[in-house]
Amino acid sequence: MAGILDSVNQRTQMVGENRLELLLFRLQGSQIYGINVFKVKEVLQCPKLTMMPQRHPVVRGVAHIRGGTIPIMDMGMAIGMAPVPDDKIEQSFIIITEYNRKTQGFLVGGVERIVNMNWGEIHPPPKGAGKDNYLTAVTRLDDKLVEIIDVEKILSEVAPSDETVSAGVVDEEVAQEAAKLKVLIVDDSAVARRQIIHCMEAVGLEVESKNNGAQALEYLKSLVEDGSNIEDHLVLMISDVEMPEMDGYTLTTQCKQDPRLQNLYIMLHTSLSGVFNKAMVQKVGADDFMAKFSPDELAARVAEVIKERTGQTVGK
């Protein structure tokens, strides 16, 4: 698979164009799955895995790659399918990814190719049971269904993280102001929405949530139809970047270009932690960027926004 991934710099050109690149892969059957190339660091033939005691069943072992030790998860097994047989592991591939500030590998049957698509062609998954609960989006390619897996859901089950906000992160004055304010959360992952909502409720804010940028933009426009100021309705919006139908970059651009919405404080909050920088955020006019998911850091950052927006000088 050498050369399958071009430099990240080339892909930054897609920022604000509502486009993405998917790395297509298979598990054990003919179904095609996709993962955003921005989350992929490397694709390798599966190296020798070292078994670890007391590991989660989905973790098939750890691989020693470029001086680091990376946990390797069986993606099929994680979404309720049969595990890769032990005698087939060496013929399989691993997709090395970076999510939520951590590096991990996913064991897959085979890797196909990279395709460039518009987020408008990516749709929310149909409602159902079984592995459908692990889908964050679907699309069609060459008359075949491509399923995009909610990796954040897998990671929350295999390696749960602390979602509570520590005492003292939000002071009493901020909490009192927050009780009068509302925040909009935009994320296609049910797991991510739940995490952020709990965090914002701990700050004291009233929360509205939407599943993608298109829904969010429609909601925002409805708030200011009467000529009111968007800041009278929301203290800020926290948006994921990659979402079906309209991504967070395009949502941000649309808001900043609309005189009615341009004063809305927008924080982009994404699991794409390894490849983004301030320049990419500034390109679309976002006010802030934060990698998922640290409840204390997110709460502290939002508390600062509340102070700024309400004219507080607490702690300064």
C-alpha positions as CSV (number, residue, x, y, z in Angstrom):
1,M,0.0,0.0,0.0
2,A,3.0,2.3,-0.2
3,G,2.0,5.6,-1.8
4,I,-1.7,5.2,-1.2
5,L,-1.7,8.3,1.0
6,D,-0.7,11.6,-0.5
7,S,0.6,14.5,1.7
8,V,-1.9,16.1,4.0
9,N,-0.9,19.5,2.5
10,Q,-2.5,18.5,-0.8
11,R,-5.7,17.6,1.0
12,T,-6.0,20.9,2.8
13,Q,-7.1,22.4,-0.5
14,M,-10.5,20.8,0.0
15,V,-11.1,22.8,3.2
16,G,-14.3,24.8,2.7
17,E,-15.2,22.9,-0.5
18,N,-17.6,20.5,1.3
19,R,-15.5,17.6,0.0
20,L,-13.8,14.6,1.5
21,E,-11.6,11.7,0.5
22,L,-12.6,8.2,1.6
23,L,-10.3,5.3,1.9
24,L,-12.4,2.3,0.9
25,F,-11.8,-1.1,2.5
26,R,-13.5,-4.5,3.2
27,L,-13.8,-6.6,6.3
28,Q,-14.4,-10.3,5.6
29,G,-17.2,-10.1,3.0
30,S,-18.0,-8.1,-0.1
31,Q,-19.5,-5.0,1.7
32,I,-17.4,-1.9,1.2
33,Y,-16.7,0.5,4.0
34,G,-15.1,3.9,4.1
35,I,-13.0,6.0,6.4
36,N,-12.0,9.7,6.0
37,V,-8.4,9.8,4.7
38,F,-7.7,12.7,7.0
39,K,-7.9,10.3,9.9
40,V,-5.5,7.7,8.3
41,K,-1.8,7.9,9.0
42,E,-0.7,4.7,7.3
43,V,-1.9,1.5,5.7
44,L,0.2,-1.7,6.2
45,Q,0.1,-5.4,5.8
46,C,-0.6,-6.6,9.3
47,P,2.7,-7.1,11.2
48,K,3.2,-9.7,13.9
49,L,0.9,-8.9,16.8
50,T,1.9,-9.3,20.5
51,M,-0.9,-10.5,22.8
52,M,-1.6,-8.5,25.9
53,P,-3.1,-9.8,29.1
54,Q,-6.5,-8.5,30.2
55,R,-7.1,-6.9,26.9
56,H,-10.5,-6.1,25.5
57,P,-11.6,-8.9,23.2
58,V,-11.8,-6.5,20.2
59,V,-8.1,-5.7,20.7
60,R,-6.3,-8.5,18.9
61,G,-2.9,-7.4,20.1
62,V,-0.4,-4.6,19.8
63,A,2.0,-3.9,16.9
64,H,5.4,-2.3,17.2
65,I,5.6,0.2,14.4
66,R,8.2,2.9,13.9
67,G,9.3,2.8,17.5
68,G,5.8,3.0,18.9
69,T,3.4,0.4,20.3
70,I,-0.1,0.6,18.8
71,P,-3.2,-1.3,19.8
72,I,-4.8,-3.2,16.9
73,M,-8.6,-3.6,17.0
74,D,-10.6,-6.0,14.9
75,M,-13.0,-3.6,13.2
76,G,-15.4,-6.4,12.1
77,M,-15.6,-7.8,15.6
78,A,-16.1,-4.3,17.0
79,I,-19.3,-3.9,15.0
80,G,-20.7,-7.3,15.8
81,M,-19.3,-9.4,13.0
82,A,-17.1,-12.6,13.3
83,P,-13.5,-11.9,14.2
84,V,-10.7,-12.4,11.7
85,P,-9.5,-16.0,12.1
86,D,-6.1,-16.3,13.7
87,D,-4.7,-18.0,10.5
88,K,-5.9,-15.0,8.4
89,I,-4.4,-12.2,10.4
90,E,-1.1,-12.1,8.6
91,Q,-2.9,-11.8,5.3
92,S,-5.0,-8.9,6.6
93,F,-4.2,-5.2,6.6
94,I,-4.2,-2.6,9.4
95,I,-5.3,1.0,8.9
96,I,-3.4,3.2,11.4
97,T,-5.5,6.1,12.4
98,E,-5.5,9.1,14.8
99,Y,-8.7,9.8,16.6
100,N,-9.3,11.9,19.7
101,R,-5.5,12.5,20.3
102,K,-4.7,8.8,20.2
103,T,-3.2,6.5,17.6
104,Q,-4.7,3.0,17.0
105,G,-4.9,0.5,14.2
106,F,-7.9,-1.3,12.8
107,L,-7.6,-4.8,11.4
108,V,-9.4,-5.1,8.0
109,G,-9.6,-7.8,5.3
110,G,-8.4,-5.6,2.4
111,V,-8.0,-2.0,1.3
112,E,-9.4,-0.9,-2.1
113,R,-8.7,2.7,-3.1
114,I,-9.3,6.4,-2.3
115,V,-12.2,8.3,-3.8
116,N,-12.9,12.0,-3.7
117,M,-16.5,12.9,-2.9
118,N,-18.8,15.7,-2.0
119,W,-20.3,15.7,1.5
120,G,-23.7,16.2,-0.2
121,E,-23.4,12.7,-1.5
122,I,-22.9,11.3,2.1
123,H,-26.1,10.7,3.9
124,P,-27.2,9.7,7.4
125,P,-27.5,5.9,7.8
126,P,-30.9,4.2,7.6
127,K,-32.4,3.4,11.0
128,G,-32.0,-0.2,11.9
129,A,-30.4,-2.7,14.2
130,G,-27.2,-4.7,14.4
131,K,-24.2,-3.1,12.8
132,D,-26.3,-0.2,11.5
133,N,-25.9,1.2,15.0
134,Y,-22.2,1.6,14.2
135,L,-22.7,3.6,11.0
136,T,-22.3,7.3,11.0
137,A,-23.1,7.7,7.3
138,V,-23.7,5.9,4.0
139,T,-23.1,6.7,0.3
140,R,-23.3,5.0,-3.1
141,L,-20.4,4.4,-5.4
142,D,-20.6,2.5,-8.7
143,D,-24.2,1.4,-7.6
144,K,-22.8,-0.1,-4.4
145,L,-23.5,0.9,-0.9
146,V,-20.5,2.2,1.1
147,E,-20.9,2.2,4.8
148,I,-19.0,4.7,7.0
149,I,-18.4,3.4,10.5
150,D,-18.8,5.5,13.6
151,V,-15.3,4.9,14.9
152,E,-15.9,7.1,17.9
153,K,-18.6,4.7,19.1
154,I,-16.2,1.8,18.8
155,L,-13.5,3.6,20.7
156,S,-16.0,4.7,23.4
157,E,-16.8,1.0,24.0
158,V,-13.3,-0.5,23.7
159,A,-11.5,2.2,25.7
160,P,-14.0,4.4,27.5
161,S,-12.8,7.9,28.5
162,D,-13.8,10.0,31.5
163,E,-16.6,12.3,30.4
164,T,-17.0,14.2,33.6
165,V,-16.0,17.8,34.2
166,S,-13.7,18.2,37.2
167,A,-14.8,20.3,40.1
168,G,-13.5,23.9,40.0
169,V,-13.1,24.0,36.2
170,V,-16.2,26.3,36.0
171,D,-16.6,28.9,38.7
172,E,-19.8,30.0,40.2
173,E,-20.0,33.3,38.4
174,V,-19.7,31.6,35.0
175,A,-22.3,29.0,36.0
176,Q,-24.7,31.7,36.9
177,E,-24.2,33.4,33.5
178,A,-24.4,30.1,31.7
179,A,-27.8,29.4,33.1
180,K,-29.1,32.2,31.0
181,L,-27.4,31.1,27.8
182,K,-27.8,28.4,25.1
183,V,-25.3,26.5,23.0
184,L,-25.7,24.7,19.7
185,I,-24.0,21.3,19.3
186,V,-23.5,19.9,15.8
187,D,-22.2,16.4,15.4
188,D,-23.2,13.3,13.4
189,S,-21.9,10.9,16.0
190,A,-24.4,10.0,18.7
191,V,-21.6,9.2,21.0
192,A,-19.9,12.6,20.4
193,R,-23.1,14.5,20.8
194,R,-23.8,12.8,24.1
195,Q,-20.3,13.6,25.4
196,I,-20.4,17.2,24.4
197,I,-24.0,17.7,25.7
198,H,-23.1,16.3,29.1
199,C,-20.1,18.6,29.2
200,M,-22.1,21.7,28.3
201,E,-24.8,20.8,30.8
202,A,-22.1,20.6,33.4
203,V,-21.1,24.2,32.5
204,G,-24.7,25.1,33.0
205,L,-25.7,25.9,29.5
206,E,-29.0,25.0,27.8
207,V,-28.2,22.8,24.8
208,E,-29.7,22.4,21.3
209,S,-28.2,19.7,19.1
210,K,-28.3,18.9,15.4
211,N,-26.9,15.9,13.4
212,N,-25.2,17.7,10.5
213,G,-24.3,21.1,9.1
214,A,-27.4,21.3,6.9
215,Q,-29.7,20.8,9.8
216,A,-27.7,23.4,11.8
217,L,-27.8,26.0,9.2
218,E,-31.6,25.7,8.7
219,Y,-32.0,26.0,12.5
220,L,-29.7,29.1,12.7
221,K,-31.6,30.8,9.9
222,S,-34.9,30.1,11.6
223,L,-33.7,31.9,14.8
224,V,-33.0,35.2,13.0
225,E,-35.9,35.2,10.5
226,D,-37.6,37.8,12.7
227,G,-34.6,40.1,12.4
228,S,-33.2,39.3,15.9
229,N,-29.5,39.1,16.7
230,I,-28.1,35.6,16.6
231,E,-26.1,36.4,19.8
232,D,-29.5,36.9,21.6
233,H,-30.2,33.2,20.9
234,L,-26.8,31.4,21.2
235,V,-23.6,32.1,23.1
236,L,-21.7,29.9,20.7
237,M,-21.9,26.9,18.3
238,I,-19.6,23.8,18.7
239,S,-19.4,21.9,15.5
240,D,-17.8,18.7,14.3
241,V,-15.9,19.0,11.0
242,E,-16.8,15.8,9.0
243,M,-20.6,15.3,8.7
244,P,-22.9,14.0,6.0
245,E,-24.7,16.5,3.7
246,M,-22.7,19.6,4.9
247,D,-19.4,19.5,6.8
248,G,-18.4,21.8,9.5
249,Y,-16.1,23.9,7.3
250,T,-18.9,24.7,4.9
251,L,-21.3,25.4,7.7
252,T,-18.8,27.9,9.2
253,T,-18.3,29.5,5.8
254,Q,-22.0,29.9,5.3
255,C,-22.5,31.4,8.7
256,K,-19.6,33.9,8.3
257,Q,-20.9,35.0,4.9
258,D,-24.4,35.6,6.2
259,P,-24.6,39.1,7.9
260,R,-27.3,37.7,10.2
261,L,-25.1,34.9,11.5
262,Q,-21.5,36.3,11.1
263,N,-21.2,37.3,14.8
264,L,-21.9,33.8,16.0
265,Y,-18.9,32.4,17.9
266,I,-18.0,29.1,16.2
267,M,-15.7,26.4,17.7
268,L,-14.7,23.5,15.5
269,H,-14.4,20.4,17.6
270,T,-13.1,17.4,15.8
271,S,-11.5,14.0,16.2
272,L,-9.2,14.9,13.3
273,S,-6.5,15.8,15.8
274,G,-3.3,14.8,14.0
275,V,-3.5,16.8,10.8
276,F,-5.2,20.1,11.4
277,N,-3.8,23.5,12.3
278,K,-5.0,27.0,12.9
279,A,-4.4,28.1,9.3
280,M,-7.1,25.6,8.1
281,V,-9.5,26.9,10.7
282,Q,-8.8,30.5,9.9
283,K,-9.4,29.8,6.2
284,V,-13.1,29.3,6.8
285,G,-13.3,32.0,9.6
286,A,-13.9,29.8,12.6
287,D,-13.3,31.5,15.9
288,D,-11.6,28.5,17.6
289,F,-10.5,24.9,17.1
290,M,-10.2,22.1,19.6
291,A,-9.4,18.4,19.2
292,K,-11.8,15.9,20.8
293,F,-12.3,15.0,23.6
294,S,-11.2,16.5,26.8
295,P,-14.2,17.5,29.0
296,D,-12.1,19.8,31.3
297,E,-10.4,21.5,28.4
298,L,-13.7,22.0,26.5
299,A,-15.5,23.3,29.6
300,A,-12.7,25.7,30.4
301,R,-12.6,27.0,26.8
302,V,-16.4,27.5,26.8
303,A,-16.2,29.2,30.2
304,E,-13.7,31.7,28.7
305,V,-16.1,32.4,25.8
306,I,-18.9,33.0,28.3
307,K,-16.8,35.5,30.2
308,E,-15.8,37.3,27.0
309,R,-19.4,37.4,25.7
310,T,-20.9,38.6,29.0
311,G,-18.1,41.0,29.9
312,Q,-16.9,39.2,32.9
313,T,-13.4,39.8,34.3
314,V,-13.5,36.9,36.7
315,G,-10.1,35.4,37.2
316,K,-8.3,38.1,35.2
